[in-house]
């Protein structure tokens, strides 16, 4: 990923004392282009000093299919998940959290085969999927 500070739009309403929220467009995750992604960067840091960490994490998230597939199949054992299944997943919300010490993300998506008309919230800590929660 080659995201630049000029690609980030500060969202003061979603920012707080701990994180500044920036929105950006057209980030790829699991082969899908996501229209809007919220990136929360440590409020004590200038965004330009964090861009390498942000881009490295976005690169990992863009290509974490194997990690996703393994965890997803463990969570939803009755689903036969293959490469075609990834096309059936609709990602509708992405929040990424970045500090110098840690990285994480929350990705919300729907997969009709697994949860019907509900949606799934996936929480990632560093490069490990912590949980899947079915909502709705």
Secondary structure, DSSP 8 states (H G I E B T S, - for coil): ----GGG-EEETTT--SSEEEEEE--EEETTEEES-EEEEEETTS-HHHHHHHHHHHHHHHHT-HHHHHHHHHHHSTT----TTGGGG-EEEEEEEEE-SS-EEEEEEEE-HHHHTT-EEEEEEETTEEEEEEEE-
